Amino acid sequence: MTSPLTALAGLISSGVQTLESAYAKEGLSFPSLDQPFSPGPLDKDPDVAATTRLIVAAAHQIIATVRAPMDTIQDYAPAMYMSATLGLAVDVNVADVLKDAGTQGLHVHDIGEKVDIDEVKLARVLRYLATRHVFKEVTPNVFSNNRISSVLVKAHPLEQLKTDKLTKYEDAPAAAFVGHCTDEALASSAFLAEYIHEAPADVDAPFNLALKTPSKLWNWYEEPGNEWRGRRFNAAMKGGGEHFPSTLFTEGYDWKSLKPGSTVVDVGGSVGTVTILLHKAYPHLKYILQDLEPVIGDAKKFWDAQSPKSITDGSVTLQAQDFFQPQTVKNADVYFLRLILHDWPDSANVKILKNIRAVAAPSTKLIIFDSIMPHACPEPGGPPPPPFPLLANLGLPIGGFLTMMDMQMLNIINGQERTLNQFVELGAVTGWKLDGVKPGILAALVFSPA
Ligand SMILES: C[S@@+](CC[C@H](N)C(=O)[O-])C[C@H]1O[C@@H](n2cnc3c(N)ncnc32)[C@H](O)[C@@H]1O
């Protein structure tokens, strides 16, 4: 039988061949790590993405297999230096300074002058990052952007980035994600263990211990001095949301089967990013978009700009509705919630789902669009396993991302990414039974009244 090491090496080798021939077919060579990122025709190709996931999973597992255990521990335990150095580089706009320097880069003395940082310390920070393939040390103390660091370049000129925190992260989703993770989330993570061990029951999340606030993250963002962090968080979320293929939602349920005029309620729908996709694909349905009052104010602006007619002709209604209060739209054909349940602990989700169940007709469907957390081991009745000897959740590229999200949810808002069984149990205690699941990076879980 093939050894795990040989099997992993085989996955990497055959995956690389597949990638290179896919690029060759387009007349391209595989992008170099040394060049800034530029969009290419295969960036969103599903076959290329699947092959890339296998290579990454196998490469990560082969490192864990061959490396001495203590060396791996010495890599993992001080992982906070990755967050801290990356956070600093983004905060002081290093990638932005290097944007025009090209592949020959800039001496750290010049970078330091432009970003107002001591050049010796900056060189140490950038060398830490360049050693992990973020930035490149071209010649001693001369650094350039590479494929990874180039995505951290923000959308505004350096002077504006330095002087206007409110707009600093606008249209810069990677930088915004780094900023959020390495600022309030990094500070909160130092309290994760204390929170799990011994936090009093009235402490919501590690965030509250770290930031010494009883406020929920969203309310904290509205407090004086934090607005720019709120804007940064929204910029990061907007970028994350744009990665979802629209078919996850338009094909996540058999919307065509609904009779003309059927009512679809987007519960906690923000400005209506999903509703607008559904409305375009299925104009025969009536949509009600619900969120908190201030968000519905933003939603009005969004629909005025995107599709004012949908509001005036009554096919889309915008409605302020707190999902912890009794649901005012009764007997709708579909209520759906995208990325809502993962924001909350079970106790809150029970209230949200019971409020919908209380007004559901026997034929009503509840659709949850959320990630399903896979176990790291095979599950009875689960999907076919990935190639030997990869972890059942594929390790780094899938399980790694979802477990990171799960920690992030716990850390900042006491939310949770849930396993399929946990969704089923949540349904069972709120009067919903699972009809079926359409898998995907966000799954569509369809429930009926039990
Ligand atoms: C992670 S966002 C998801 C938004 C939207 N479903 C989407 O996927 O684009 C969570 C949403 O829940 C809304 N929300 C938070 N608390 C709420 C409440 N008590 N009632 C209604 N909506 C609420 C927020 O305003 C925000 O729009």
The ligand as an SDF file (V2000), in Angstrom:
LIG
                    3D

 27 29  0  0  0  0  0  0  0  0999 V2000
  -23.8830   39.1680    8.9890 C   0  0  0  0  0  0  0  0  0  0  0  0
  -25.1120   40.3060    8.5470 S   0  0  0  0  0  0  0  0  0  0  0  0
  -25.9810   39.3760    7.3180 C   0  0  0  0  0  0  0  0  0  0  0  0
  -26.7970   40.2540    6.4460 C   0  0  0  0  0  0  0  0  0  0  0  0
  -27.4980   39.5540    5.2770 C   0  0  0  0  0  0  0  0  0  0  0  0
  -28.3430   38.4730    5.6970 N   0  0  0  0  0  0  0  0  0  0  0  0
  -26.4820   39.0870    4.2620 C   0  0  0  0  0  0  0  0  0  0  0  0
  -26.1780   37.8850    4.2360 O   0  0  0  0  0  0  0  0  0  0  0  0
  -25.9770   39.9330    3.5020 O   0  0  0  0  0  0  0  0  0  0  0  0
  -26.2170   40.2760    9.9260 C   0  0  0  0  0  0  0  0  0  0  0  0
  -27.4290   41.1670    9.7670 C   0  0  0  0  0  0  0  0  0  0  0  0
  -28.2920   40.9670   10.8880 O   0  0  0  0  0  0  0  0  0  0  0  0
  -28.8730   42.2100   11.1790 C   0  0  0  0  0  0  0  0  0  0  0  0
  -29.4050   42.1970   12.5600 N   0  0  0  0  0  0  0  0  0  0  0  0
  -28.6910   42.1880   13.7080 C   0  0  0  0  0  0  0  0  0  0  0  0
  -29.5210   42.1530   14.7700 N   0  0  0  0  0  0  0  0  0  0  0  0
  -30.7790   42.1490   14.2530 C   0  0  0  0  0  0  0  0  0  0  0  0
  -32.0710   42.1060   14.8440 C   0  0  0  0  0  0  0  0  0  0  0  0
  -32.2170   42.0640   16.1680 N   0  0  0  0  0  0  0  0  0  0  0  0
  -33.1390   42.0980   14.0210 N   0  0  0  0  0  0  0  0  0  0  0  0
  -32.9860   42.1240   12.6600 C   0  0  0  0  0  0  0  0  0  0  0  0
  -31.7770   42.1550   12.0500 N   0  0  0  0  0  0  0  0  0  0  0  0
  -30.7020   42.1820   12.8350 C   0  0  0  0  0  0  0  0  0  0  0  0
  -27.7370   43.1750   10.9930 C   0  0  0  0  0  0  0  0  0  0  0  0
  -28.2000   44.5040   10.8880 O   0  0  0  0  0  0  0  0  0  0  0  0
  -27.0950   42.6470    9.7370 C   0  0  0  0  0  0  0  0  0  0  0  0
  -27.6730   43.2240    8.5970 O   0  0  0  0  0  0  0  0  0  0  0  0
  1  2  1  0
  2  3  1  0
  2 10  1  0
  3  4  1  0
  4  5  1  0
  5  6  1  0
  5  7  1  0
  7  8  2  0
  7  9  1  0
 10 11  1  0
 11 12  1  0
 11 26  1  0
 12 13  1  0
 13 14  1  0
 13 24  1  0
 14 15  1  0
 14 23  1  0
 15 16  2  0
 16 17  1  0
 17 18  1  0
 17 23  2  0
 18 19  1  0
 18 20  2  0
 20 21  1  0
 21 22  2  0
 22 23  1  0
 24 25  1  0
 24 26  1  0
 26 27  1  0
M  CHG  2   2   1   9  -1
M  END
$$$$
